[in-house]
Amino acid sequence: MAAPDTEVVDIDGHRLKLTNLDKVMYPATGTTKADIFGYYSAVADAMIPHVRDRIATRKRWVHGVGTPDDPGQVFFQKDLDDRSTPDWVREATIQHSSGPKTYPLVNDRATLIWLAQIASLEIHVPQWRVDRDGERTNPDRLVLDLDPGEGVTLADCAEVARLARVILTDMGLEPFPVTSGSKGIHLYAALDGSQTSDQVSAVAHELARVLESDHPDLVVSDMKKSLRAGKVLVDWSQNNGSKTTIAPYSLRGRFEPTVAAPRTWRELASKDLRHLDYQEVMQRVKRRGDLLADLDAAHSGARATEPDRLSTYRSMRDAAKTPEPVPENRPEAREGRSFVIQEHHARRLHWDFRLENDGVLVSWALPKGTPTDPKQNHLAVHTEDHPLEYGGFAGDIPHGEYGAGHVDIWDHGDYELEKWRDDEVIATLHGQPDGGLGGVPQKFALIRTKQGGDEKNWLIHRMKVDGEEELAAPRTPREPGPPITDTPVSPMLATLGSAADISDEDEWAFEMKWDGIRAVAEVRDGRLRLTTRNGNDVTVTYPDLAGLVDLAGDHDLVLDGEIVTLNAQGRPDFGLLQTRMGLTRPADVQSALKRAPAHYMVFDVLEVDGTKHTRDPYDERRSLLSEVLRPGRGDVVQVPPAFDGDLAHAVASSKELGLEGVMAKRRDSTYATGRRSRSWIKIKHHLTQEVVIAGWTPGNGRRANTIGALLLGIPDGDGLQYVGKVGTGFSDRALDDLSAKLGKLERKTRTMEGVPSADARGAHWVRPDLVGEVEFAEWTGPGRLRQPSWRGLRPDKRPDQVVRES
């Protein structure tokens, strides 16, 4: 017999068990699961056309959204669980960089209610669909997310929506507004499916830039949070093929049950404009039907054609207003190998680098021009394809038009192609005798990096041309300067957290968390210094990292990273690293180096050639790091890329790679030297805690004559407080090492408070100088470690740097 708050229902021929009907999901309004089932059932006919055949990412609040004082935990889910997913739910499998992921397709009312049953309050979908074979198609709609910054109202977002409507209408697109139910407004426009996600994203980005240029006091198109106060961000990035947007009619996981609600333009003009809750939306759908019906109808009636590689280019230019060539016909494929580099004096001076390929000029914007030094790469931003006729264009683009400013031909000619892939192009350019390349062949590699999460970001690298000896000759090493004696740089520290701390994933970058010791590397005048978090110089301990000087080339650098050792499977091994720590005698270092070579994972740059960059945003520092440090595949120094994807995939990849967790870093955050900050959040798979050793107790049996357990503490305002003892996780070698070290620190009195008499019985007390690390299950009520296991000493940490992390 079913429980009173359980009901088995038949939805369009599918049996579904609905449980916990009386469970309150929104405490502020008393909204229950039964209310949510009723809402999604009522709006299903309006909602499903807008999510049909789109892979659905879900945000689940299993225990409800909670209250401002006690928020509920949210789970961001992509992959389906085969064990609990009904066999009638349609699925699509999409290949990601981390592997295939299987998503549900919300194609019917039963699937929608099933998602509500598992507390998927929010449903997010991309702007593209899958076809009958489950293959991804081109996007059939464009979306702009108008996101209010601090001090900005929903009415301000509506004003920007009206400004965007004028531009979209002039482009032949009819926009449909949706109040997001969270903060801002979404604008949707139907597309005919002839453009790729990259092309649509480029159009949306340029539209955002035009709005910002025309209304700089109201609009911003840059994602940096520091620029958004008092303005509306026109977020164009949700047209990226890897991004999703809250689905129209989806509930929001706010403290009240608001909805992403379709609106009329007349409503947007009202001074009383506000977000709507689920009851209001149910009544609106019952009374007025789907206000977005015309958006889906435009998609259904659209004629899918083969993509025209110049469609994005044409959509951004009016042939009646600009002297640029704007051909009406589709480009015809041809085998030409022409190139042109144009000097473009727009709002910011840059150089446009264009290579003929398949009937168009594939184009990149180079803010710093072509690199002349193979050791120093430049940023290359991939832009829309241009017509071949553009190769001869020079002149003035009028004010108010896209790319307004003066254009000169810097160099042009033909090129020899060595490689052309989606992520890498290598070509040798043959320019003019009086051209900017100096009349000599020059070879460049364009490499897609997706730096900062932007798919358009590439690097351009200068390569050696056959016979060009000056590039092939080895660099003459600088005569090493004096030893580095400046005060060591103290690194920025992260705060322990969880996925619940990441509210808007677009504002964060995700890196793998490396299980090693933190080290700041300074390269100055051809010398290297490595210092740990507590300022200890460990350069002599890790001579295998000396190659960092050569990688820096002619640059003086200050870098932040992690020293790790790798096991036979190529994964970081903290236990193996323990055998390297603290060694200074040359013979000991060389012996350890052979069995456990060190690697340096660089993730930040703080200074280049005497210029500090700690006040630059994270995204800019990462871009700069890729320019000044480009190690080879086998180098012991590496610059691991930021993860290309969302937090859920980053966490999954970290687990698959056997790593410690994930580092989430705000894209707009500066580098807070020596401070712990919530701009960096460390999300670990297992709980770990640094501890101070204040004593030990003898063991029994095989360990009768050595350490049985360590007595551990953590500093607080009243001194060192006892947090428990650890007696597992030790190797024989670790016990011998600890016995020798602790024997030199013996004292008669304890230096730690709160040790129970049972734990203190027979204890040997020591001076609390040594820091270690344990892995444990949880904190108990009295503040003790449950099931701790020893991981090793942390000679890179001082006792006063230890804090309780969870």
C-alpha positions in Angstrom: 0.0 0.0 0.0 1.4 3.4 -1.0 2.3 5.9 1.7 -0.1 8.8 2.1 2.3 11.2 0.4 3.0 8.9 -2.5 1.0 8.5 -5.7 1.3 6.3 -8.7 0.1 8.1 -11.8 -0.3 7.4 -15.5 1.1 10.2 -17.7 0.5 9.8 -21.4 0.8 6.0 -21.1 3.8 6.0 -18.7 3.5 4.9 -15.1 5.4 7.1 -12.7 5.6 7.0 -8.9 5.5 10.4 -7.3 6.8 10.5 -3.7 7.0 13.0 -0.9 4.1 15.0 -2.2 3.8 17.0 1.0 7.5 17.8 1.2 8.1 21.6 1.3 10.5 22.6 -1.4 10.2 26.4 -1.0 10.0 27.1 2.7 9.3 30.9 2.2 6.0 30.1 0.5 5.3 26.6 1.7 5.4 25.3 -1.9 5.4 21.5 -1.9 6.5 18.9 -4.4 2.8 18.3 -5.2 2.5 22.0 -6.2 5.6 21.7 -8.4 4.1 18.6 -10.2 0.9 20.6 -10.7 2.8 23.5 -12.2 4.9 21.6 -14.6 1.9 19.6 -15.7 -0.1 22.8 -16.4 2.7 24.4 -18.5 4.0 21.3 -20.2 2.2 22.0 -23.5 3.7 25.5 -23.6 7.1 24.5 -22.4 8.0 21.3 -24.3 8.2 22.9 -27.8 11.0 25.1 -26.4 13.0 22.2 -24.9 12.2 19.4 -27.3 15.3 17.7 -28.7 17.6 19.9 -26.6 19.9 18.1 -24.2 18.8 19.0 -20.7 21.2 19.9 -17.8 19.5 19.9 -14.5 19.9 21.7 -11.2 18.5 19.6 -8.4 17.6 20.7 -4.8 16.8 17.3 -3.3 16.0 18.8 0.1 14.5 22.0 -1.1 15.9 25.5 -1.7 16.1 26.2 2.0 16.2 29.7 3.5 18.7 32.7 3.3 20.1 31.6 6.7 20.2 27.9 5.7 20.3 27.5 1.9 19.6 24.1 0.4 22.3 22.2 -1.4 22.2 22.2 -5.1 23.5 19.5 -7.5 24.4 20.4 -11.1 23.7 17.2 -13.1 24.4 16.3 -16.8 24.9 12.6 -17.0 21.9 10.3 -16.6 21.9 7.6 -14.0 21.1 4.4 -15.9 19.8 2.8 -12.7 17.1 5.3 -12.0 16.1 6.7 -15.4 12.9 5.2 -16.8 13.4 3.3 -20.1 10.9 5.6 -21.9 13.0 8.8 -21.3 14.6 9.8 -24.6 18.3 10.3 -24.4 21.2 11.9 -26.5 24.9 11.2 -26.0 27.2 14.1 -26.6 31.0 13.9 -26.9 32.8 16.2 -24.5 36.5 16.7 -24.0 36.2 14.6 -20.9 34.3 11.8 -22.7 30.8 11.0 -23.8 27.9 12.3 -21.6 24.3 11.1 -21.9 21.5 13.6 -21.3 17.7 13.4 -21.2 15.6 15.1 -23.9 12.5 16.7 -22.3 10.2 15.7 -25.2 7.0 14.9 -23.3 5.0 15.7 -20.2 6.0 12.4 -18.5 9.7 13.2 -18.7 9.1 16.7 -17.4 7.2 15.4 -14.4 9.9 12.7 -13.8 12.5 15.4 -13.6 10.3 17.3 -11.1 10.1 14.0 -9.1 13.9 13.9 -8.7 13.8 17.6 -7.6 15.2 19.0 -10.8 13.7 22.4 -10.2 15.7 24.1 -13.0 16.1 22.8 -16.5 18.8 24.4 -18.7 19.1 23.8 -22.5 21.4 24.9 -25.3 20.3 26.9 -28.3 20.7 23.9 -30.6 18.9 20.6 -30.9 19.8 17.0 -31.9 18.4 15.4 -35.0 16.7 12.0 -35.3 20.1 10.3 -35.2 21.1 12.1 -32.1 23.6 14.3 -33.9 24.0 17.9 -32.9 22.6 20.5 -35.4 23.2 24.2 -35.9 21.5 26.5 -33.4 17.9 27.5 -34.3 17.8 30.5 -32.0 19.9 33.3 -30.7 19.8 34.4 -27.0 21.0 37.5 -25.2 21.1 37.4 -21.4 20.6 40.9 -20.0 22.2 40.7 -16.5 21.9 43.6 -14.1 25.0 44.7 -12.2 25.0 46.1 -8.7 22.6 49.0 -8.3 20.8 48.1 -11.6 17.0 47.4 -11.8 14.9 45.1 -13.9 13.6 48.3 -15.5 17.1 49.1 -16.7 17.3 45.6 -18.2 14.0 46.3 -20.0 15.5 49.5 -21.5 18.5 47.6 -22.8 16.1 45.0 -24.2 14.3 47.7 -26.2 17.6 49.0 -27.5 18.6 45.5 -28.6 15.2 44.9 -30.2 15.9 47.8 -32.6 19.1 46.2 -33.8 17.7 42.7 -34.0 14.7 43.9 -36.0 17.0 45.7 -38.4 18.8 42.4 -38.9 15.5 40.7 -39.8 15.2 38.9 -36.4 12.1 39.2 -34.2 13.1 39.2 -30.5 10.9 37.6 -27.8 11.5 38.7 -24.1 11.6 36.4 -21.1 12.0 37.6 -17.5 14.5 35.1 -16.2 13.0 34.6 -12.8 16.4 35.3 -11.2 17.8 38.8 -12.0 17.5 39.9 -15.6 15.9 39.4 -19.0 16.5 36.9 -21.8 15.9 37.9 -25.4 15.3 35.1 -27.9 15.3 35.3 -31.7 14.6 32.4 -34.1 17.3 31.4 -36.6 17.1 29.3 -39.8 19.8 26.9 -38.7 22.3 27.9 -41.4 24.9 29.2 -39.0 27.2 27.4 -36.6 27.3 28.1 -32.9 30.6 29.9 -33.3 29.1 32.1 -36.0 26.0 32.9 -34.0 28.1 33.6 -31.0 30.3 36.1 -33.0 27.1 37.9 -34.1 25.8 38.1 -30.6 29.2 39.3 -29.3 29.3 42.1 -31.9 25.8 43.1 -31.1 26.7 43.4 -27.4 29.7 45.5 -28.4 27.6 47.8 -30.5 25.2 48.3 -27.6 28.1 49.1 -25.3 29.6 51.5 -27.8 26.3 53.4 -28.3 25.3 53.3 -24.6 28.5 53.2 -22.5 26.8 54.5 -19.4 24.2 51.7 -19.4 25.7 48.7 -21.1 28.8 46.5 -20.7 29.8 43.6 -22.9 32.8 42.4 -20.9 32.2 39.6 -18.4 34.6 41.1 -15.7 32.5 41.7 -12.6 34.6 44.8 -11.8 33.1 46.6 -14.8 29.5 45.7 -14.2 28.5 47.9 -11.3 25.8 50.3 -12.4 25.4 48.7 -15.8 23.6 45.9 -17.6 25.8 43.1 -18.9 24.7 41.9 -22.4 25.9 38.3 -22.0 26.3 37.0 -25.5 28.3 33.9 -24.4 25.3 31.6 -24.0 25.2 31.2 -27.7 28.5 29.2 -27.3 27.8 25.6 -28.3 28.9 24.3 -24.9 26.7 26.7 -22.9 23.1 26.4 -21.7 20.4 28.8 -20.7 17.5 28.4 -18.2 14.6 27.0 -20.2 11.5 29.2 -20.8 8.8 28.2 -18.1 11.4 26.5 -15.9 11.2 27.1 -12.2 14.1 28.8 -10.5 15.9 27.6 -7.4 15.5 30.9 -5.6 14.0 31.2 -2.1 10.7 31.9 -3.8 9.3 29.9 -6.7 9.8 32.3 -9.5 9.8 31.3 -13.2 11.6 32.1 -16.4 8.5 33.7 -17.8 7.7 34.8 -21.4 6.5 38.4 -21.5 5.1 41.0 -23.9 6.9 44.1 -25.0 4.1 46.1 -23.5 4.8 44.5 -20.1 8.5 45.4 -20.4 7.5 49.1 -20.7 5.6 49.0 -17.3 7.2 50.7 -14.4 5.9 47.9 -12.2 7.8 45.2 -14.1 8.8 42.3 -11.8 9.5 38.6 -11.9 6.6 36.2 -11.8 6.0 33.2 -9.6 4.7 29.8 -10.7 1.1 30.5 -9.8 1.0 33.6 -11.9 2.6 31.8 -14.8 0.1 29.0 -14.6 -2.8 31.4 -14.8 -1.2 33.3 -17.7 -0.7 30.1 -19.7 -4.3 29.1 -19.1 -5.6 32.5 -20.1 -3.3 33.6 -22.9 -1.5 30.4 -24.0 2.2 30.4 -24.9 3.6 33.9 -25.6 6.6 32.3 -27.2 4.6 30.2 -29.6 5.8 32.4 -32.5 9.4 31.7 -31.7 9.0 28.0 -32.0 6.8 28.4 -35.1 9.6 30.4 -36.7 11.9 27.5 -36.0 9.5 24.9 -37.3 8.9 26.8 -40.5 12.6 27.7 -41.1 14.3 26.3 -44.1 17.5 24.5 -43.1 20.2 25.2 -45.6 23.9 24.5 -45.9 25.9 26.9 -43.8 27.0 30.0 -45.7 30.5 30.9 -44.5 29.9 34.6 -45.1 26.4 34.8 -43.4 27.9 36.1 -40.2 30.1 38.6 -42.1 27.0 39.9 -44.0 24.9 40.2 -40.9 27.4 42.6 -39.3 27.6 45.0 -42.3 25.4 47.2 -44.4 26.7 47.5 -48.0 24.9 50.9 -48.2 26.9 52.3 -45.3 30.4 50.8 -45.5 32.9 50.7 -48.4 33.9 47.1 -47.5 33.0 44.4 -50.0 29.7 42.8 -49.1 29.0 40.1 -51.7 25.5 38.7 -51.9 26.4 35.3 -53.3 27.7 32.3 -51.5 31.5 31.9 -51.7 32.6 29.3 -54.2 35.2 26.7 -53.0 38.7 27.2 -54.6 42.2 26.1 -53.9 43.9 29.6 -53.6 46.6 30.2 -51.0 46.6 34.0 -50.6 47.1 35.9 -47.4 46.7 39.5 -46.2 47.6 41.3 -43.0 45.8 44.6 -42.4 46.7 47.3 -39.9 43.3 48.3 -38.4 43.1 51.5 -36.5 39.7 50.9 -34.8 38.8 51.7 -31.2 41.9 49.7 -30.4 44.8 49.3 -32.8 45.2 45.7 -34.0 46.3 43.7 -37.0 43.9 41.4 -39.0 45.6 38.2 -40.1 43.7 36.5 -43.0 44.5 33.2 -44.8 42.5 32.1 -47.8 40.8 28.7 -47.3 38.0 27.1 -49.2 36.8 30.3 -50.9 37.0 32.7 -47.9 39.6 34.5 -45.8 39.8 32.8 -42.4 40.6 35.6 -40.0 42.2 36.4 -36.7 42.7 39.7 -34.9 46.2 40.2 -33.4 46.2 42.9 -30.7 50.0 43.0 -30.7 50.6 42.0 -34.3 52.7 39.1 -35.5 55.4 37.9 -33.1 59.0 38.3 -34.1 60.5 36.2 -31.3 59.8 32.5 -31.2 60.0 32.7 -27.4 57.1 35.1 -27.1 53.7 34.2 -28.5 50.9 36.7 -29.2 47.2 36.4 -28.7 45.1 35.7 -31.9 41.3 36.2 -31.6 39.4 34.1 -34.2 36.8 36.3 -36.0 34.2 35.8 -38.7 35.3 34.6 -42.2 35.8 37.4 -44.7 35.2 37.4 -48.5 38.2 37.0 -50.8 37.6 40.5 -52.1 38.5 41.8 -48.6 42.2 41.0 -49.4 42.5 44.2 -51.4 40.5 46.4 -49.1 42.0 49.6 -47.6 40.2 52.7 -46.5 37.9 54.1 -43.8 35.0 52.2 -42.2 32.5 54.9 -41.2 31.8 55.8 -37.5 28.9 53.7 -36.1 29.6 50.7 -38.3 31.2 47.5 -37.2 35.0 47.9 -37.0 34.9 51.7 -37.6 38.3 53.1 -38.3 41.1 53.2 -40.9 42.4 50.1 -42.6 45.8 49.7 -44.4 47.3 46.7 -46.0 50.4 45.9 -43.9 51.5 42.9 -46.1 50.0 40.5 -48.5 51.1 37.6 -50.8 50.9 33.8 -50.9 51.5 31.1 -48.3 52.6 27.5 -48.2 50.3 25.3 -46.0 51.9 22.7 -43.7 48.9 21.9 -41.5 45.2 23.0 -41.3 43.1 21.5 -38.5 40.3 22.9 -36.3 42.7 23.6 -33.5 46.0 24.3 -35.3 47.2 26.0 -38.6 50.8 26.1 -39.7 51.7 28.2 -42.8 54.8 29.9 -44.2 54.0 33.4 -45.6 55.7 35.0 -48.6 55.0 38.7 -48.4 56.1 41.8 -50.4 59.7 43.2 -50.4 58.4 46.4 -48.8 55.8 44.7 -46.6 55.6 44.4 -42.9 57.2 41.0 -42.8 60.3 42.4 -44.3 60.2 40.5 -47.6 61.5 37.3 -46.1 59.5 34.1 -45.7 58.0 33.8 -42.2 56.4 30.7 -40.7 53.6 30.9 -38.1 51.6 28.4 -36.1 48.1 29.4 -35.0 47.0 27.3 -32.0 43.6 27.2 -30.5 43.8 27.6 -26.7 40.2 28.6 -25.6 42.0 30.7 -23.0 39.6 32.1 -20.4 36.9 29.8 -21.7 36.5 31.6 -24.9 36.6 29.3 -28.0 37.8 32.2 -30.2 41.1 32.7 -28.3 44.1 31.3 -30.1 47.9 31.9 -29.9 50.1 32.8 -32.9 53.7 31.4 -32.6 56.7 32.4 -34.7 58.5 29.3 -36.1 61.9 28.7 -37.8 61.9 28.7 -41.6 64.3 26.2 -43.2 67.7 28.0 -43.6 66.8 30.7 -41.1 69.8 30.1 -38.9 69.3 32.9 -36.5 66.1 31.3 -35.1 67.7 27.8 -35.0 70.8 28.9 -33.2 70.7 28.2 -29.5 70.0 31.1 -27.2 73.1 32.4 -25.5 72.4 31.9 -21.8 72.5 35.0 -19.7 75.3 35.3 -17.3 73.6 34.4 -14.0 73.2 37.4 -11.7 73.6 37.5 -8.0 71.6 35.1 -5.8 68.0 36.2 -5.2 67.7 37.6 -1.7 64.6 39.7 -1.8 61.8 38.8 0.6 60.0 35.8 -0.8 56.5 36.3 -2.4 53.8 34.9 -0.2 51.2 33.1 -2.4 47.4 33.7 -2.5 45.5 31.1 -0.5 42.2 29.4 -1.3 39.2 28.7 0.9 37.8 25.2 1.2 34.3 25.0 -0.3 31.9 22.9 -2.4 29.9 23.2 -5.6 27.3 25.1 -3.6 29.7 28.1 -3.4 29.7 28.4 -7.2 26.5 30.4 -8.0 27.2 31.4 -11.6 29.6 29.0 -13.3 30.3 31.5 -16.2 32.0 33.8 -13.6 34.5 31.0 -12.6 37.3 29.1 -14.2 38.1 25.6 -13.1 41.6 24.1 -12.8 42.7 20.7 -11.5 44.0 20.6 -7.9 47.5 19.2 -7.8 48.5 17.1 -4.8 51.9 18.5 -4.0 53.5 21.5 -2.3 52.9 25.1 -3.2 55.9 26.9 -4.5 56.6 30.4 -5.9 59.3 30.3 -8.6 61.3 33.5 -9.3 63.6 33.7 -12.3 65.7 36.8 -12.2 68.9 37.6 -14.1 69.3 33.9 -15.1 68.9 32.6 -11.6 66.0 30.5 -10.1 64.6 30.6 -6.6 61.9 28.3 -5.3 60.2 29.2 -2.0 57.4 27.4 -0.2 54.3 29.0 1.4 56.2 29.6 4.6 59.1 31.3 2.8 61.6 28.5 2.9 64.0 28.4 0.0 63.9 24.8 -1.5 65.8 25.5 -4.7 68.6 23.1 -3.8 66.0 20.4 -3.0 64.6 20.4 -6.5 67.5 20.9 -9.0 65.5 19.0 -11.6 63.4 22.2 -12.0 66.4 24.3 -13.0 65.3 24.2 -16.7 62.7 26.8 -15.8 65.4 29.4 -16.4 65.8 28.3 -20.0 62.0 28.2 -20.5 61.7 31.8 -19.3 64.1 32.8 -22.1 65.0 36.5 -21.7 62.1 37.1 -19.3 62.4 37.7 -15.6 59.3 35.9 -14.1 57.6 35.3 -10.8 55.3 32.3 -11.1 53.0 30.4 -8.8 52.5 26.7 -9.0 52.7 23.3 -7.4 55.7 20.9 -7.1 54.6 17.3 -7.6 56.0 13.9 -8.1 54.3 11.4 -10.4 53.8 7.7 -9.9 54.1 5.0 -12.6 50.7 5.8 -13.8 51.6 9.5 -14.3 49.5 10.7 -11.4 50.6 12.9 -8.5 51.8 10.9 -5.5 52.1 12.8 -2.3 53.8 9.9 -0.5 56.5 9.8 -3.2 57.0 13.6 -2.8 57.6 13.0 0.9 60.9 11.3 0.0 62.1 14.6 -1.6 61.0 17.0 1.1 63.7 18.6 3.3 66.7 17.1 1.5 69.7 19.5 1.1 72.8 17.3 1.0 73.8 16.9 -2.7 74.2 13.1 -2.5 70.8 12.7 -0.9 69.1 15.1 -3.4 70.6 13.3 -6.4 69.6 9.9 -5.1 66.0 11.0 -4.5 65.9 12.8 -7.8 66.4 9.6 -9.7 63.7 7.6 -8.0 61.2 10.5 -7.7 61.8 13.3 -10.2 59.9 16.5 -9.5 57.5 18.4 -11.8 56.3 22.0 -11.6 52.7 22.7 -12.5 52.4 26.5 -13.1 49.0 28.1 -12.8 49.7 31.8 -12.4 52.1 34.6 -13.3 52.6 37.4 -10.8 55.4 39.4 -12.4 57.0 39.8 -15.9 60.2 41.7 -16.4 59.8 43.8 -13.3 56.1 44.6 -13.9 53.7 43.3 -11.3 50.5 41.7 -12.6 48.8 40.8 -9.3 46.2 43.4 -9.8 45.3 42.1 -13.3 42.2 39.8 -13.4 42.6 36.1 -13.5 41.7 35.7 -17.2 44.4 38.3 -18.2 47.0 36.7 -16.0 46.3 33.3 -17.6 46.5 34.7 -21.1 49.8 36.4 -20.2 51.1 33.1 -18.7 50.5 31.4 -22.0 52.5 34.0 -23.8 55.6 34.1 -21.6 55.9 30.4 -20.8 55.4 27.7 -23.4 57.0 24.4 -22.3 57.2 21.4 -24.5 55.2 18.2 -24.0 57.9 16.4 -22.1 59.2 19.2 -20.0 59.2 18.9 -16.2 57.6 22.3 -16.1 54.0 22.4 -17.4 51.2 25.0 -17.7 48.1 22.8 -17.3 45.2 24.5 -19.1 42.0 25.6 -17.3 39.3 23.1 -17.7 37.1 23.5 -20.8 33.7 22.8 -19.4 31.5 23.3 -16.3 32.2 22.4 -12.7 30.5 19.0 -12.8 32.7 17.9 -15.7 35.8 19.3 -14.0 35.1 17.4 -10.8 34.4 14.2 -12.8 37.6 14.6 -14.8 39.6 15.2 -11.6 38.3 12.0 -10.2 39.1 10.1 -13.4 42.6 11.4 -13.3 43.1 10.4 -9.7 43.6 14.0 -8.6 42.8 15.7 -5.3 40.0 17.9 -6.5 39.2 21.1 -8.4 40.2 24.7 -7.9 37.5 27.2 -8.8 38.8 30.7 -9.5 36.8 33.8 -10.2 37.6 35.1 -13.6 37.6 38.7 -12.4 39.7 38.1 -9.3 43.0 39.8 -8.7 45.9 38.0 -6.9 45.6 38.6 -3.2 49.3 38.1 -2.1 49.6 36.3 1.2 45.9 36.3 1.9 43.2 33.6 2.0 40.3 34.5 -0.3 36.9 33.2 -1.4 37.8 34.2 -4.9 39.6 30.9 -5.0 37.6 27.9 -3.8 39.2 24.5 -3.4 36.7 21.6 -3.9 38.2 18.3 -2.7 37.0 14.8 -3.2 38.2 13.8 0.3 38.5 15.9 3.5 42.1 16.7 4.5 43.4 18.8 7.3 46.8 20.2 8.2 47.6 19.6 11.8 50.4 20.4 14.4 52.1 17.4 16.1 52.2 18.1 19.9 52.9 14.6 21.2 52.8 10.8 20.6 51.9 7.6 22.3 53.8 4.3 22.0 52.4 1.5 19.9 51.7 -2.1 20.6 52.7 -5.4 19.0 54.9 -4.8 16.0 55.0 -1.1 16.8 55.7 -1.5 20.5 59.1 0.3 20.4 58.0 3.1 18.2 55.1 5.5 17.6 51.6 4.2 17.9 49.7 7.4 17.4 50.4 11.1 17.0 48.5 13.6 19.1 47.3 16.5 16.9 46.2 20.0 17.4 45.1 23.2 15.5 46.0 26.7 16.7 43.2 29.0 17.7 43.0 32.2 19.8 43.6 30.3 23.0 46.6 28.3 21.8 46.9 24.8 20.4 43.6 22.9 20.7 43.4 19.1 20.6 41.6 17.6 17.5 42.4 13.9 17.9 45.1 11.3 17.3 46.1 9.4 14.2 47.6 5.9 14.2 47.1 4.7 10.6 48.6 5.5 7.2 52.3 5.3 8.3 54.9 3.5 6.3 57.9 2.0 8.2 60.1 4.6 6.7 57.7 7.4 7.8 57.7 6.1 11.3 61.5 6.0 11.4 61.7 9.5 10.1 59.1 10.8 12.6 60.8 9.0 15.5 64.1 10.7 14.7 62.5 14.2 14.3 60.3 14.0 17.4 63.1 12.7 19.5 64.9 16.0 19.1 61.8 17.9 20.2 61.0 16.1 23.5 59.7 18.2 26.4 58.2 17.3 29.8 55.0 19.4 29.7 52.2 19.5 27.2 51.6 22.5 24.9 48.1 21.6 23.9 44.7 22.1 25.5 41.7 19.8 25.6 43.5 16.4 25.6 41.3 13.7 27.3 43.1 11.9 30.1 42.7 8.6 28.2 44.5 9.9 25.2 47.2 11.6 27.3 48.0 8.4 29.2 51.7 7.5 28.5 52.1 10.4 26.1 55.5 11.8 25.1 55.1 15.5 24.6 57.1 17.5 22.0 57.7 21.0 21.0 54.9 21.8 18.4 57.2 22.6 15.5 56.1 20.0 13.0 53.1 20.3 10.6 51.5 17.2 9.0 48.5 16.4 7.0 45.7 13.8 7.6 42.8 12.6 5.5 39.6 12.0 7.5 35.9 11.1 7.3 34.3 14.1 9.1 34.4 16.4 12.1 32.6 15.1 15.2 30.4 17.2 17.5 33.3 18.0 19.9 35.5 19.1 17.1 37.5 15.9 16.7 38.7 14.2 13.5 36.8 11.0 12.7 38.8 8.2 11.2 42.0 10.2 10.4 44.7 8.7 8.3 48.3 10.0 8.1 49.3 11.6 4.7 52.7 13.0 5.6 54.7 15.9 7.0 54.3 19.3 5.5 57.7 21.0 5.9 56.5 23.8 3.6 54.0 25.0 6.4 54.6 26.7 9.7 52.4 25.8 12.7 51.0 29.3 12.8 49.8 28.9 9.2 47.5 25.9 10.1 43.8 26.7 10.2 40.7 24.5 10.4 39.6 24.2 6.8 36.1 22.6 7.1 
